[in-house]
Amino acid sequence: SLGNYKRVEKNEKVENNEVALDRVAEIKKAIENNQYKINLHETSHKMAQDLLGIS
């Protein structure tokens, strides 16, 4: 039923949010410990693709 679908959809959003919060916590910890490394080539490439609308 529609009610069950909405409940499942809400549960998926909550789970995705929890995963995102866990990832944010991992990144914050890595930054605090000077262990977070950014691949500037990949980052700039992805940014350029996004700006140009290329997937």
PyMOL CGO cylinders between C-alpha atoms (Angstrom):
from pymol import cmd
from pymol.cgo import CYLINDER

trace = [
    CYLINDER, 0.00, 0.00, 0.00, 0.99, 3.64, -0.30, 0.3, 1, 1, 1, 1, 1, 1,
    CYLINDER, 0.99, 3.64, -0.30, 1.46, 3.89, 3.48, 0.3, 1, 1, 1, 1, 1, 1,
    CYLINDER, 1.46, 3.89, 3.48, 3.97, 1.03, 3.47, 0.3, 1, 1, 1, 1, 1, 1,
    CYLINDER, 3.97, 1.03, 3.47, 5.81, 2.55, 0.50, 0.3, 1, 1, 1, 1, 1, 1,
    CYLINDER, 5.81, 2.55, 0.50, 6.13, 5.91, 2.26, 0.3, 1, 1, 1, 1, 1, 1,
    CYLINDER, 6.13, 5.91, 2.26, 7.35, 4.18, 5.44, 0.3, 1, 1, 1, 1, 1, 1,
    CYLINDER, 7.35, 4.18, 5.44, 10.02, 2.27, 3.50, 0.3, 1, 1, 1, 1, 1, 1,
    CYLINDER, 10.02, 2.27, 3.50, 11.04, 5.44, 1.66, 0.3, 1, 1, 1, 1, 1, 1,
    CYLINDER, 11.04, 5.44, 1.66, 11.37, 7.31, 4.97, 0.3, 1, 1, 1, 1, 1, 1,
    CYLINDER, 11.37, 7.31, 4.97, 13.45, 4.48, 6.49, 0.3, 1, 1, 1, 1, 1, 1,
    CYLINDER, 13.45, 4.48, 6.49, 15.79, 4.58, 3.49, 0.3, 1, 1, 1, 1, 1, 1,
    CYLINDER, 15.79, 4.58, 3.49, 16.24, 8.34, 3.90, 0.3, 1, 1, 1, 1, 1, 1,
    CYLINDER, 16.24, 8.34, 3.90, 17.04, 7.91, 7.60, 0.3, 1, 1, 1, 1, 1, 1,
    CYLINDER, 17.04, 7.91, 7.60, 19.58, 5.17, 6.82, 0.3, 1, 1, 1, 1, 1, 1,
    CYLINDER, 19.58, 5.17, 6.82, 21.19, 7.26, 4.07, 0.3, 1, 1, 1, 1, 1, 1,
    CYLINDER, 21.19, 7.26, 4.07, 21.40, 10.23, 6.45, 0.3, 1, 1, 1, 1, 1, 1,
    CYLINDER, 21.40, 10.23, 6.45, 23.05, 8.03, 9.11, 0.3, 1, 1, 1, 1, 1, 1,
    CYLINDER, 23.05, 8.03, 9.11, 25.60, 6.81, 6.56, 0.3, 1, 1, 1, 1, 1, 1,
    CYLINDER, 25.60, 6.81, 6.56, 26.31, 10.39, 5.50, 0.3, 1, 1, 1, 1, 1, 1,
    CYLINDER, 26.31, 10.39, 5.50, 26.76, 11.49, 9.13, 0.3, 1, 1, 1, 1, 1, 1,
    CYLINDER, 26.76, 11.49, 9.13, 29.13, 8.58, 9.74, 0.3, 1, 1, 1, 1, 1, 1,
    CYLINDER, 29.13, 8.58, 9.74, 31.17, 9.58, 6.70, 0.3, 1, 1, 1, 1, 1, 1,
    CYLINDER, 31.17, 9.58, 6.70, 31.29, 13.21, 7.84, 0.3, 1, 1, 1, 1, 1, 1,
    CYLINDER, 31.29, 13.21, 7.84, 32.54, 12.09, 11.25, 0.3, 1, 1, 1, 1, 1, 1,
    CYLINDER, 32.54, 12.09, 11.25, 35.26, 9.97, 9.59, 0.3, 1, 1, 1, 1, 1, 1,
    CYLINDER, 35.26, 9.97, 9.59, 36.40, 12.88, 7.45, 0.3, 1, 1, 1, 1, 1, 1,
    CYLINDER, 36.40, 12.88, 7.45, 36.43, 15.30, 10.41, 0.3, 1, 1, 1, 1, 1, 1,
    CYLINDER, 36.43, 15.30, 10.41, 38.55, 12.88, 12.42, 0.3, 1, 1, 1, 1, 1, 1,
    CYLINDER, 38.55, 12.88, 12.42, 40.98, 12.42, 9.52, 0.3, 1, 1, 1, 1, 1, 1,
    CYLINDER, 40.98, 12.42, 9.52, 41.27, 16.21, 9.09, 0.3, 1, 1, 1, 1, 1, 1,
    CYLINDER, 41.27, 16.21, 9.09, 41.94, 16.68, 12.81, 0.3, 1, 1, 1, 1, 1, 1,
    CYLINDER, 41.94, 16.68, 12.81, 44.69, 14.04, 12.62, 0.3, 1, 1, 1, 1, 1, 1,
    CYLINDER, 44.69, 14.04, 12.62, 46.18, 15.54, 9.43, 0.3, 1, 1, 1, 1, 1, 1,
    CYLINDER, 46.18, 15.54, 9.43, 45.43, 12.27, 7.64, 0.3, 1, 1, 1, 1, 1, 1,
    CYLINDER, 45.43, 12.27, 7.64, 42.84, 13.49, 5.13, 0.3, 1, 1, 1, 1, 1, 1,
    CYLINDER, 42.84, 13.49, 5.13, 44.32, 13.64, 1.65, 0.3, 1, 1, 1, 1, 1, 1,
    CYLINDER, 44.32, 13.64, 1.65, 42.62, 15.22, -1.33, 0.3, 1, 1, 1, 1, 1, 1,
    CYLINDER, 42.62, 15.22, -1.33, 43.43, 14.13, -4.87, 0.3, 1, 1, 1, 1, 1, 1,
    CYLINDER, 43.43, 14.13, -4.87, 43.51, 17.54, -6.52, 0.3, 1, 1, 1, 1, 1, 1,
    CYLINDER, 43.51, 17.54, -6.52, 43.56, 16.10, -10.05, 0.3, 1, 1, 1, 1, 1, 1,
    CYLINDER, 43.56, 16.10, -10.05, 40.42, 14.02, -9.52, 0.3, 1, 1, 1, 1, 1, 1,
    CYLINDER, 40.42, 14.02, -9.52, 38.70, 16.83, -7.63, 0.3, 1, 1, 1, 1, 1, 1,
    CYLINDER, 38.70, 16.83, -7.63, 39.38, 19.45, -10.29, 0.3, 1, 1, 1, 1, 1, 1,
    CYLINDER, 39.38, 19.45, -10.29, 38.39, 17.01, -13.04, 0.3, 1, 1, 1, 1, 1, 1,
    CYLINDER, 38.39, 17.01, -13.04, 35.06, 16.29, -11.35, 0.3, 1, 1, 1, 1, 1, 1,
    CYLINDER, 35.06, 16.29, -11.35, 34.44, 20.00, -10.73, 0.3, 1, 1, 1, 1, 1, 1,
    CYLINDER, 34.44, 20.00, -10.73, 35.09, 20.79, -14.40, 0.3, 1, 1, 1, 1, 1, 1,
    CYLINDER, 35.09, 20.79, -14.40, 32.73, 18.01, -15.49, 0.3, 1, 1, 1, 1, 1, 1,
    CYLINDER, 32.73, 18.01, -15.49, 30.01, 19.32, -13.18, 0.3, 1, 1, 1, 1, 1, 1,
    CYLINDER, 30.01, 19.32, -13.18, 30.44, 22.89, -14.43, 0.3, 1, 1, 1, 1, 1, 1,
    CYLINDER, 30.44, 22.89, -14.43, 30.29, 21.75, -18.05, 0.3, 1, 1, 1, 1, 1, 1,
    CYLINDER, 30.29, 21.75, -18.05, 27.34, 19.43, -17.45, 0.3, 1, 1, 1, 1, 1, 1,
    CYLINDER, 27.34, 19.43, -17.45, 29.36, 16.35, -18.44, 0.3, 1, 1, 1, 1, 1, 1,
    CYLINDER, 29.36, 16.35, -18.44, 28.75, 13.16, -16.50, 0.3, 1, 1, 1, 1, 1, 1,
]
cmd.load_cgo(trace, "trace")
